Amino acid sequence: MDIKNLQRENIKNLRPYSTARDEYKGQASVFLDANENSFGSPLPENFNRYPDPLQLDLKDALSKIKGVPIENTFLGNGSDEAIDLLFRCFCNPGKDNVIILPPTYGMYEVSANINDVEIRKVNLLPNFQLDLEGIAEAIDEYTKLIFICSPNNPTGNSIVRTDIETVLANFKGLVIIDEAYINFAKQRTFIQELTEYPQLVILQTFSKAWGLAGLRLGMAFASSIVIDILNKVKAPYNISQSTQDLALAALQHVAQVNDWIKITVAERELLSQKLADLPMVKKVYPSDANFVLAEVEDAAGTYNALVEQGIIIRDRSKVVLCDGCLRVTVGTPRENEILLSALKSLTY
Ligand SMILES: *Cc1c(COP(=O)(O)O)cnc(C)c1O
C-alpha cells in the first residue's frame, strides 16, 4: 500500500518549518539561536527554552509502557489534534470524503466540516456493530479515512475485532481506530497489529483512564510513514514543556492508574445493575468503557431533574439509534450512590 500517495499533493511537497533546535543538535552551552530570554523564567527553570518539538524523552518513557517504538508515536494537544491533522494531511477539501459510523464521537464530523471534507455516514447496526456492506458501498476512490471508535462513544461497546480486520483488509485509505476507552475494555488494543497494517492509525489519550483531561495530551500510533507526515504538518512546538514534564511524571504512576481502572470497571458493573433495577430505566447497554448508556422513560425530563439537583449527565436522546438514552460517566462510589438516590427520588 502506498501511504505516501494518500497525502494531499501540497503536503507531499511541503517543506516543513525548521526550528532552531532542528538546525543545531549538538552539545552547546550558549544558546543564542532562538530569541529566548537567556536570564531564565519566572516559572520552573527550563521554561525559558522552547520544548523538544518531537517530545523524545516522553515518547521514550511511553514506548516502555505501550511497546510502540518512538518512530511510530505521535503526540498531540489531545487526540483532537491528531484527528484534525489527519484531515489536513490526507483529505483534499471539496474533493475527498471520509466515512464515520454514527452514533459516534462528535469530533470526526466537526473536524471534517472545518476542513470542508465530505462526510459519508454509515450508521452502526441496531446492535451497535459495523454495517460492513454499508461501509463497502460507501467507499469510493476519494474515500481517505474511516473512523472506527472502539469502545464506541456514546454506546460503550467494543466493535467486533474480526469486523475491524475486514475493513483493514479491504480499504485502501487510512483506518483510524479511536481507543480512547481501551483501558476499560475486555477487548485488547490493536497496537500489536500496527506492524501488519501500514494504513492503521490508533488513537489513545491521557484524558480518560490517565486522569489528565486538563493537560491536553493525545497519542496516535501508526506506521512511521504516517507519523512523519503528521509531524511535518503539526505546529512545531505543539506540546508545551509543562505538559511534557507533567506527563513524564504521570507515567511513574501506572499502578495508581491501574487501580482506578479496576475500581471503575467494578463500579460500572454495579451502576449498570442498579440502574437496570430502577422502574424508569428501560434498558442499560453493556459497556466496555467508563460510562454507560441507558434508555429511560423520559430522557429530557430525567436530565433536567438531575440538573436541578446539581448532577450533570449527558442527554443523548436526540442521537441516531439512541432514542431516549442518557449517557452516564462512572464516578466514584459516592458519586454513583448520589446519582442513584437522586434517580430513585424522581417521581413522575
Ligand atoms: C474523550 C474522547 C477522546 C479524547 O479526546 P482528547 O482530545 O484526547 O481529550 C477521543 N476520542 C473519543 C471517542 C473520546 O470519547
The ligand as an SDF file (V2000), in Angstrom:
LIG
                    3D

 15 15  0  0  0  0  0  0  0  0999 V2000
  -12.8300   11.6590   25.1730 C   0  0  0  0  0  0  0  0  0  0  0  0
  -12.5450   11.1330   23.8070 C   0  0  0  0  0  0  0  0  0  0  0  0
  -11.3380   11.4330   23.1710 C   0  0  0  0  0  0  0  0  0  0  0  0
  -10.3010   12.2630   23.8630 C   0  0  0  0  0  0  0  0  0  0  0  0
  -10.0190   13.3960   23.2120 O   0  0  0  0  0  0  0  0  0  0  0  0
   -8.8240   14.3080   23.7900 P   0  0  0  0  0  0  0  0  0  0  0  0
   -8.7390   15.3820   22.7640 O   0  0  0  0  0  0  0  0  0  0  0  0
   -7.6030   13.4350   23.8250 O   0  0  0  0  0  0  0  0  0  0  0  0
   -9.2200   14.7720   25.1470 O   0  0  0  0  0  0  0  0  0  0  0  0
  -11.0960   10.8810   21.9380 C   0  0  0  0  0  0  0  0  0  0  0  0
  -11.9770   10.0690   21.3490 N   0  0  0  0  0  0  0  0  0  0  0  0
  -13.1310    9.7400   21.9470 C   0  0  0  0  0  0  0  0  0  0  0  0
  -14.0500    8.7990   21.2970 C   0  0  0  0  0  0  0  0  0  0  0  0
  -13.4580   10.2790   23.1810 C   0  0  0  0  0  0  0  0  0  0  0  0
  -14.6330    9.9690   23.7510 O   0  0  0  0  0  0  0  0  0  0  0  0
  1  2  1  0
  2  3  1  0
  2 14  2  0
  3  4  1  0
  3 10  2  0
  4  5  1  0
  5  6  1  0
  6  7  2  0
  6  8  1  0
  6  9  1  0
 10 11  1  0
 11 12  2  0
 12 13  1  0
 12 14  1  0
 14 15  1  0
M  END
$$$$
